[in-house]
Amino acid sequence: MKTNKSVAVALALSALSISTAWSTDKSKTNAGDDVARHVQRQAAEPAAAPAAAQVSATRVGSQAAIFGSQVAAGTASRTVAVTPGMKYVNVASGDTVTFRSGEQEATWKFAESIRGTNVDLGVLLPGVPNAQGVRVYIDRSHLFTGG
């Protein structure tokens, strides 16, 4: 009897945990589509964004939508010069940064990251000279972690 009760509780808890994970991709975005389709569409058609006319012509990597999005240059809180031999740059979650290499520049709005993460700048902005091999370390979000 006790074993049956334990099994029933385990099954109920497992069903509850699976249902929230399953429904995550069913969540709707402001555009009205589900999250998975939104990320795929944004990665496939970065020029179709509403502010596309204001965003620079710098090409964006296919996996870049996971880490944020390219935005208009006037929205940056700081500018980082990307130089040959540069190894890394630290940014805050939600930060907007302009990356400048020579005459070319691109502005990136980083997504809020719950645990913090890192990405190669060449993945985000492959068209920016000297970006390949520069690690961008994104701090964990204080918005989601409460501190």
ZAFIKOL-59578 format. One line per 5 residues: number of its first residue (from 1); their letters; for each residue y negated, x negated, z of C-alpha. Coordinates in nm, 2 decimals. Example, Ala and Ser with C-alpha at 12.3 -4.5 7.8 and 13.67 -1.06 7.14 Angstrom:
% residues 2
1> AS> 0.45 -1.23 0.78; 0.11 -1.37 0.71
***
This chain:
% residues 147
1> MKTNK> 0.00 0.00 0.00; -0.24 -0.28 0.10; -0.15 -0.47 -0.23; -0.23 -0.16 -0.44; -0.56 -0.12 -0.27
6> SVAVA> -0.65 -0.49 -0.33; -0.55 -0.46 -0.70; -0.76 -0.14 -0.74; -1.06 -0.30 -0.58; -1.02 -0.61 -0.80
11> LALSA> -1.00 -0.40 -1.11; -1.30 -0.19 -1.02; -1.51 -0.50 -0.95; -1.40 -0.66 -1.28; -1.48 -0.35 -1.47
16> LSIST> -1.83 -0.34 -1.32; -1.90 -0.70 -1.40; -1.78 -0.66 -1.76; -1.98 -0.35 -1.83; -2.31 -0.52 -1.75
21> AWSTD> -2.23 -0.82 -1.97; -2.11 -0.59 -2.25; -2.43 -0.39 -2.24; -2.67 -0.69 -2.24; -2.67 -0.70 -2.62
26> KSKTN> -2.73 -0.32 -2.63; -3.07 -0.37 -2.46; -3.35 -0.27 -2.69; -3.65 -0.49 -2.77; -4.01 -0.38 -2.83
31> AGDDV> -3.92 -0.38 -3.20; -3.66 -0.11 -3.13; -3.36 -0.32 -3.23; -3.10 -0.47 -2.99; -3.14 -0.82 -2.85
36> ARHVQ> -2.87 -0.98 -3.06; -3.01 -0.84 -3.39; -3.37 -0.93 -3.28; -3.28 -1.30 -3.23; -3.09 -1.31 -3.56
41> RQAAE> -3.38 -1.15 -3.75; -3.64 -1.37 -3.59; -3.44 -1.69 -3.67; -3.37 -1.57 -4.03; -3.72 -1.45 -4.11
46> PAAAP> -3.98 -1.64 -3.90; -4.25 -1.56 -4.17; -4.21 -1.19 -4.11; -4.36 -1.21 -3.76; -4.69 -1.00 -3.72
51> AAAQV> -4.90 -1.31 -3.66; -4.75 -1.51 -3.95; -5.08 -1.55 -4.12; -5.22 -1.72 -3.82; -4.92 -1.95 -3.75
56> SATRV> -4.91 -2.29 -3.92; -4.68 -2.35 -4.21; -4.45 -2.58 -4.01; -4.09 -2.48 -4.06; -3.89 -2.37 -3.76
61> GSQAA> -3.53 -2.46 -3.68; -3.26 -2.19 -3.70; -3.17 -2.22 -3.32; -3.53 -2.23 -3.21; -3.56 -1.86 -3.11
66> IFGSQ> -3.35 -1.93 -2.80; -3.63 -2.15 -2.67; -3.94 -1.95 -2.77; -4.14 -1.91 -3.08; -4.41 -2.06 -3.29
71> VAAGT> -4.76 -1.92 -3.23; -5.12 -1.95 -3.35; -5.28 -2.29 -3.27; -5.57 -2.15 -3.06; -5.33 -2.02 -2.79
76> ASRTV> -5.22 -2.36 -2.66; -5.29 -2.47 -2.30; -5.25 -2.84 -2.40; -5.18 -3.07 -2.69; -4.91 -3.34 -2.70
81> AVTPG> -4.93 -3.63 -2.95; -4.58 -3.69 -3.09; -4.57 -4.07 -3.16; -4.29 -4.30 -3.30; -4.06 -4.41 -3.02
86> MKYVN> -4.15 -4.11 -2.79; -3.85 -4.02 -2.58; -3.94 -3.69 -2.40; -4.20 -3.44 -2.30; -4.20 -3.21 -1.99
91> VASGD> -4.32 -2.85 -2.03; -4.33 -2.55 -1.80; -4.14 -2.23 -1.87; -4.37 -1.99 -2.06; -4.61 -2.28 -2.15
96> TVTFR> -4.78 -2.29 -2.49; -4.81 -2.64 -2.63; -4.95 -2.78 -2.96; -4.75 -3.08 -3.09; -4.95 -3.31 -3.31
101> SGEQE> -4.81 -3.59 -3.53; -5.06 -3.75 -3.76; -5.24 -3.48 -3.94; -4.97 -3.22 -3.89; -4.95 -2.99 -3.59
106> ATWKF> -4.75 -2.69 -3.47; -4.79 -2.47 -3.16; -4.49 -2.35 -2.96; -4.47 -2.09 -2.69; -4.17 -2.17 -2.47
111> AESIR> -3.96 -1.89 -2.33; -3.91 -1.84 -1.96; -3.60 -2.03 -1.86; -3.42 -1.92 -1.54; -3.24 -2.25 -1.47
116> GTNVD> -3.45 -2.49 -1.68; -3.31 -2.65 -2.00; -3.38 -2.91 -2.26; -3.38 -2.92 -2.64; -3.46 -3.17 -2.91
121> LGVLL> -3.81 -3.11 -3.05; -3.66 -3.17 -3.40; -3.45 -2.85 -3.35; -3.77 -2.65 -3.27; -4.00 -2.80 -3.53
126> PGVPN> -3.80 -3.00 -3.78; -4.10 -3.03 -4.01; -4.31 -3.22 -3.76; -4.29 -3.60 -3.82; -4.15 -3.80 -3.53
131> AQGVR> -4.01 -3.49 -3.37; -3.65 -3.58 -3.42; -3.50 -3.74 -3.11; -3.78 -3.63 -2.87; -3.63 -3.43 -2.58
136> VYIDR> -3.83 -3.14 -2.45; -3.75 -3.07 -2.08; -3.83 -2.71 -1.99; -3.88 -2.65 -1.62; -3.71 -2.35 -1.46
141> SHLFT> -3.92 -2.04 -1.44; -4.10 -1.96 -1.12; -4.15 -1.61 -1.26; -3.77 -1.53 -1.25; -3.67 -1.75 -0.95
146> GG> -3.94 -1.64 -0.71; -4.08 -1.98 -0.63
***
